[in-house]
Amino acid sequence: MSKIFSWASIEATSAPGKLARKEVEQWTQNTQTRVVLYRDRFGWCPYCHKVWLWLEEKGVDYSVRKVSMFCYGQKEAWYTAKFPRGMLPALELDGALLTESDSILVALESAFGSNIHPVSDTESPRDKHEYTLDSTTLQPLRRLERRFFSAWCAWLCRPQDSSNSAKLGFLNCLRDIDNALSATPGPYFLASFSVMDIIFAPFLERAHASIYYYKGVDIYSPTLNFPYLYAWQVAMTSRKSVGSIRADFHTHVHDLPPQLGGCFPSGDQVQQECARKVDKGPWITLPDFVDYTNWQELRVEALYRVWKHREAIKFVNPDKATDRFDIALRCTLTNMMNAPYLLYSFGAAGNETLIKPPEGSAIGIRHLRNQICVPRDMSIGAANLLRQALEATAALDGDAEPLALPTSHRRDQDATPFSSPNL
């Protein structure tokens, strides 16, 4: 049997990972950047997502100040003093204060150029102007994006859809998006990656996770036959900026209900199996476009993130028995690093090689499994492997589950201990 890692050995083995971003958190007022982005603390807001992705793709140096959303915390007094309406996102550009994500993007285009990346010399000035968010050329795509949002919410947030009208409306809208993508030479909405891809990205990402979980439908499945939409998703998830800030299925499906006023499962057998997989794994089998070829780096990233925040993780965990959760957590990390088969399954086969946690620790371990938040805590791949190890370790102690995650709010996700200098 392997020896349980100590925190010292975990520190020596771990590494931060490769989620380097352009953003620099603004801890003091002396940060010298033209741009200050005010975004939600956890990365849940799709409108913050748009502006954040634009800044990362453009390569603009900017600082960030993180603000709580009402669904998981009290909005900070300093923020409402600066922005009385409390809206997110907000931006400070050369001292000017801006709100509304589209208005922010227009201002950023004016300040830094409308093309996300230099276009080819063969494109005419008119072609280049098509990349501007407020150009007339882009209005049909803008209308399509808004129609998609409405169709997604109409199906996701409807308790009953006996006639399948909401489902058909959503799928028809996906067909229109697929047709729009088919009209360009590459995988993107325009001739190359542009602001339109940024506009669609947050909502397609959230729709993919939520429709899979609540309706049992994978929007990128070959059975739906949206080849151009699939090619777009492959191209998008291969972009470093997209990968560094996109969230996982588990995070989205449990952060959306309080934001949208409720999400309703269809209740059929396929939907229940999809939901079970998101909640209880195996997470590596989810259709979330995660590349596990670098699984060794992902494990080390997860190891580092847990080590860095170990005191706060223990502080918020419901298992308050002396040292029990600390030992269980180190058992989990030891299993994650020493049992590569966890990448594929966590059934009975191979369990003899795992270290069993202390008796009664399953609830505490699974509480952490449920609280992991992407991209706040780590990358999708690292989070999926950590959840895999947490569930495999908890299963050795039994089936006990923590309290179900709330749906009317997410005040269970208190970030205060993680920013406290005393923990």
C-alpha positions in Angstrom: 0.0 0.0 0.0 1.3 3.5 -0.9 2.1 5.9 1.9 -0.2 8.9 2.2 1.4 12.1 0.9 2.3 14.7 3.5 1.5 18.4 2.6 5.3 18.9 2.3 5.6 16.2 -0.3 2.5 17.5 -2.1 4.0 21.0 -2.2 7.2 19.6 -3.7 5.3 17.7 -6.4 2.8 20.3 -7.5 3.0 23.0 -10.1 0.6 26.0 -10.9 -0.4 24.8 -14.4 -0.5 26.7 -17.6 -3.5 29.0 -17.3 -1.5 32.1 -17.8 -3.7 35.0 -18.7 -3.2 38.6 -19.6 -5.2 39.8 -16.6 -3.4 41.1 -13.5 -5.5 41.3 -10.4 -5.6 44.9 -9.1 -4.9 44.8 -5.4 -3.9 48.4 -5.2 -4.9 51.6 -7.0 -1.3 51.9 -8.3 -1.8 49.3 -11.0 -0.8 51.0 -14.2 -3.0 49.8 -17.0 -5.4 51.7 -19.3 -8.0 49.0 -18.8 -9.6 47.7 -15.5 -12.2 45.0 -16.0 -14.7 44.5 -13.2 -16.0 40.9 -13.5 -17.7 38.4 -11.4 -15.5 36.6 -8.9 -16.3 33.0 -10.0 -16.5 33.4 -13.8 -20.2 32.6 -14.0 -21.5 35.7 -15.8 -21.8 35.3 -19.6 -21.6 39.0 -20.2 -18.4 39.3 -18.2 -17.2 36.2 -20.2 -17.6 38.2 -23.5 -15.5 41.1 -22.4 -12.9 38.9 -20.7 -12.5 36.7 -23.8 -12.1 39.8 -26.0 -9.3 41.2 -23.9 -7.5 37.9 -23.8 -7.8 37.4 -27.5 -6.7 40.9 -28.3 -3.7 40.6 -25.9 -4.5 43.9 -24.2 -2.8 44.4 -20.9 -5.4 44.9 -18.3 -6.1 44.6 -14.6 -9.1 43.0 -13.0 -11.2 43.6 -9.9 -13.5 40.7 -8.9 -17.0 41.4 -7.7 -19.5 39.0 -6.1 -22.8 38.2 -7.9 -25.9 38.4 -5.8 -26.6 34.7 -6.2 -23.5 33.7 -4.3 -22.6 36.7 -2.2 -23.2 40.3 -1.2 -22.1 42.8 -3.8 -19.1 44.7 -2.4 -19.9 48.3 -1.1 -16.9 49.7 -2.9 -18.3 48.5 -6.2 -21.8 49.9 -5.8 -20.2 53.2 -4.7 -18.4 53.3 -8.0 -21.2 51.7 -10.1 -24.5 52.5 -8.3 -26.6 50.1 -10.4 -24.2 47.2 -9.5 -24.3 45.8 -13.0 -21.6 43.4 -14.3 -19.4 43.6 -16.2 -18.0 47.1 -15.9 -14.9 48.6 -17.4 -12.6 51.5 -16.6 -10.9 52.7 -19.8 -8.5 55.6 -19.5 -10.5 56.7 -16.5 -13.9 56.5 -18.1 -16.4 54.2 -16.5 -18.5 51.9 -18.8 -21.2 49.3 -18.3 -23.2 47.0 -20.6 -21.0 44.4 -22.3 -21.8 45.4 -25.9 -21.1 49.1 -25.1 -17.8 48.0 -23.5 -16.8 46.0 -26.6 -17.6 48.9 -28.9 -15.4 51.2 -26.7 -12.6 48.7 -26.7 -12.7 48.4 -30.5 -12.5 52.1 -30.7 -9.5 52.2 -28.4 -7.6 49.2 -29.6 -8.9 48.3 -33.0 -11.8 46.3 -34.1 -9.9 43.3 -35.6 -9.1 40.8 -32.9 -6.1 39.7 -35.0 -4.6 41.2 -38.1 -6.5 40.3 -41.2 -4.8 39.2 -44.4 -3.5 41.6 -47.0 -6.0 40.2 -49.6 -9.0 41.5 -47.6 -10.4 44.8 -48.6 -11.1 47.7 -46.2 -14.7 46.7 -46.4 -13.9 43.2 -45.4 -11.9 44.5 -42.4 -14.8 46.7 -41.3 -17.1 43.6 -41.1 -15.2 42.7 -37.9 -16.6 45.8 -36.1 -19.3 44.9 -33.6 -21.7 47.7 -34.5 -21.3 47.4 -38.2 -24.5 46.9 -40.3 -23.0 43.8 -41.8 -23.0 42.0 -38.5 -26.6 42.7 -37.6 -28.1 39.5 -39.0 -25.7 37.5 -36.9 -26.4 39.7 -33.9 -30.1 38.9 -34.3 -29.4 35.2 -34.6 -27.4 35.3 -31.4 -30.3 37.0 -29.5 -32.8 34.5 -31.0 -30.5 31.6 -29.9 -30.5 32.9 -26.3 -34.3 33.2 -26.3 -34.7 29.7 -27.8 -32.3 28.2 -25.3 -34.0 29.8 -22.3 -37.5 28.9 -23.6 -36.6 25.2 -23.6 -34.3 25.1 -20.6 -36.6 27.1 -18.3 -39.9 25.6 -19.3 -41.3 23.0 -16.8 -43.4 21.3 -19.5 -42.9 21.0 -23.2 -45.5 18.3 -24.1 -45.7 19.4 -27.7 -41.9 19.7 -28.1 -42.4 23.2 -29.5 -39.6 24.7 -27.3 -37.2 21.8 -28.2 -37.9 22.2 -31.9 -37.5 25.9 -31.7 -34.1 25.5 -30.1 -32.9 22.9 -32.6 -34.1 25.0 -35.5 -32.1 27.8 -34.2 -29.0 25.6 -34.0 -29.7 24.7 -37.6 -29.7 28.3 -38.6 -26.4 28.8 -36.7 -24.9 25.8 -38.6 -26.1 27.3 -41.9 -24.5 30.7 -41.0 -21.2 29.0 -40.3 -21.4 27.0 -43.5 -21.3 30.3 -45.5 -17.7 31.1 -44.5 -14.5 29.5 -45.7 -13.2 28.6 -42.3 -14.7 27.3 -39.0 -15.7 30.8 -37.7 -18.7 33.1 -38.2 -16.6 35.4 -40.4 -13.5 34.8 -42.6 -11.4 34.4 -39.5 -11.9 34.5 -35.8 -13.7 37.7 -34.8 -15.9 39.4 -32.3 -18.9 37.4 -33.5 -17.3 34.2 -32.2 -16.7 36.0 -28.9 -20.4 37.0 -28.8 -21.7 33.5 -29.4 -19.1 31.7 -27.2 -20.5 32.3 -23.7 -24.0 31.2 -24.6 -23.2 28.2 -26.7 -20.9 27.0 -23.9 -23.7 27.3 -21.3 -26.3 25.8 -23.6 -24.0 22.8 -24.3 -23.7 22.0 -20.6 -27.2 22.8 -19.5 -29.1 21.1 -22.4 -27.0 18.0 -21.9 -27.7 17.9 -18.2 -31.4 19.0 -18.1 -32.6 17.6 -21.4 -30.2 14.8 -22.2 -29.2 16.3 -25.6 -25.6 16.9 -26.7 -25.8 19.7 -29.2 -22.6 18.7 -30.9 -23.6 15.0 -31.3 -23.3 13.6 -34.8 -26.9 12.5 -34.6 -28.1 16.1 -34.7 -25.9 16.7 -37.8 -24.6 20.2 -37.3 -21.2 19.7 -38.8 -20.3 23.4 -39.1 -21.3 24.0 -35.5 -19.2 21.1 -34.5 -16.2 22.4 -36.5 -16.6 25.8 -34.8 -16.6 24.2 -31.4 -13.4 22.2 -32.2 -11.7 25.4 -33.4 -12.8 27.4 -30.4 -11.7 24.9 -27.8 -8.3 24.7 -29.4 -7.7 28.4 -28.8 -5.6 29.1 -25.7 -7.7 32.0 -24.6 -10.9 30.0 -24.7 -9.4 27.1 -22.9 -8.1 29.3 -20.1 -11.4 30.7 -19.1 -14.2 28.3 -20.1 -16.1 26.4 -17.5 -17.0 22.8 -17.1 -20.4 21.1 -17.2 -20.8 20.7 -13.4 -20.1 24.4 -12.7 -22.5 25.6 -15.4 -25.4 23.3 -14.6 -25.4 24.3 -11.0 -24.7 28.0 -11.4 -27.5 28.6 -14.0 -30.7 27.9 -12.0 -30.4 30.9 -9.7 -29.4 33.1 -12.6 -32.2 32.1 -14.9 -34.9 31.5 -12.3 -34.9 27.7 -12.6 -33.8 25.0 -15.1 -36.1 22.0 -15.6 -35.1 18.5 -16.4 -37.1 16.5 -19.0 -37.0 13.5 -16.6 -36.5 10.7 -19.2 -34.0 8.0 -18.8 -31.4 9.5 -21.1 -31.6 12.8 -19.3 -31.2 11.1 -15.9 -28.1 9.3 -17.1 -26.6 12.5 -18.5 -27.3 14.3 -15.2 -25.8 11.4 -13.2 -22.6 11.5 -15.2 -22.2 15.2 -14.6 -22.9 14.9 -10.9 -21.2 11.6 -10.1 -18.9 10.8 -13.0 -17.0 9.4 -14.7 -16.3 13.0 -15.8 -13.7 12.0 -18.3 -16.5 10.5 -20.4 -18.4 13.8 -20.8 -18.7 15.3 -24.3 -16.9 18.5 -23.1 -14.1 18.6 -25.7 -11.3 18.2 -23.0 -8.0 16.9 -24.2 -6.4 14.4 -21.7 -3.2 13.7 -23.6 -1.5 15.9 -21.1 -3.1 14.2 -18.1 0.1 14.1 -16.1 0.3 17.9 -16.2 -3.4 18.2 -15.4 -3.0 16.0 -12.3 -0.1 18.2 -11.1 -2.2 21.3 -11.7 -5.0 19.9 -9.5 -2.5 18.9 -6.9 -1.1 22.5 -6.7 -4.5 24.2 -6.5 -5.6 22.0 -3.6 -2.3 22.5 -1.8 -2.4 26.3 -2.3 -5.9 26.5 -0.8 -5.8 23.6 1.6 -6.5 25.6 4.7 -9.6 27.4 3.2 -10.8 24.1 1.7 -10.7 22.5 5.2 -12.2 25.5 6.8 -15.4 25.4 4.7 -15.8 21.7 4.7 -18.6 20.3 6.8 -16.5 17.5 8.2 -15.1 19.0 11.4 -13.9 15.8 13.0 -10.3 16.3 14.2 -7.9 15.7 11.2 -10.3 13.4 9.5 -10.9 15.5 6.4 -7.2 16.5 6.3 -6.3 12.8 6.1 -9.1 12.1 3.6 -8.0 14.9 1.4 -4.4 13.7 1.3 -5.6 10.2 0.6 -7.5 11.5 -2.4 -4.4 13.4 -3.7 -2.2 10.3 -3.2 -4.7 8.2 -5.1 -4.9 10.7 -7.9 -1.2 10.7 -8.4 -0.6 7.0 -7.9 -3.5 5.4 -9.7 -3.5 6.3 -13.5 -6.4 4.0 -14.2 -8.6 6.6 -12.5 -8.3 8.4 -15.8 -10.7 5.8 -17.3 -13.0 4.5 -14.6 -13.5 4.2 -10.9 -15.3 0.9 -10.5 -14.3 -2.0 -8.3 -11.4 -3.0 -10.5 -8.2 -1.7 -9.2 -9.7 -0.4 -5.9 -7.2 -2.6 -4.0 -4.5 -0.2 -5.1 -6.2 2.8 -3.6 -5.7 4.2 -0.1 -8.9 4.0 1.9 -9.9 7.3 3.7 -10.8 7.4 7.4 -14.2 6.0 8.2 -17.0 8.6 7.9 -15.1 10.8 5.5 -17.3 10.3 2.4 -19.5 13.3 3.0 -16.6 15.7 3.4 -14.8 14.3 0.3 -18.0 14.6 -1.8 -18.6 18.1 -0.5 -15.4 19.2 -2.1 -16.3 17.2 -5.3 -19.4 19.4 -5.5 -17.8 22.7 -4.7 -15.0 22.7 -7.4 -15.7 25.6 -9.7 -14.1 26.2 -13.1 -12.4 28.4 -14.2 -12.1 29.9 -10.7 -10.2 27.0 -9.2 -8.4 25.2 -12.1 -8.8 24.1 -15.7 -11.6 21.8 -16.9 -9.2 18.8 -17.3 -7.6 19.2 -13.9 -11.1 19.6 -12.3 -12.4 16.5 -14.0 -9.4 14.4 -12.8 -9.7 15.8 -9.3 -13.4 15.0 -9.1 -12.6 11.5 -10.5 -10.1 10.9 -7.6 -12.5 12.4 -5.0 -15.3 10.1 -6.0 -13.1 7.0 -6.2 -11.7 7.7 -2.7 -15.1 8.6 -1.2 -16.6 5.3 -2.6 -14.2 3.3 -0.5 -16.0 4.8 2.6 -19.6 4.3 1.3 -22.4 6.1 -0.5 -23.1 9.0 1.9 -23.7 12.3 0.1 -23.6 15.9 1.4 -26.6 18.2 1.3 -27.8 18.8 -2.3 -26.6 22.0 -3.9 -29.2 24.8 -3.7 -31.0 25.9 -6.8 -32.5 29.3 -5.7 -29.1 30.7 -4.7 -25.5 29.6 -4.4 -24.5 31.2 -1.1 -22.9 27.8 -0.3 -20.0 29.1 -2.5 -18.6 31.6 0.0 -15.3 32.9 -1.4 -14.3 34.9 1.7 -12.1 32.2 3.3 -10.2 31.8 0.1 -9.2 35.5 0.0 -8.5 35.8 3.8 -4.8 36.3 4.7 -5.4 34.3 7.8 -6.2 31.0 6.1 
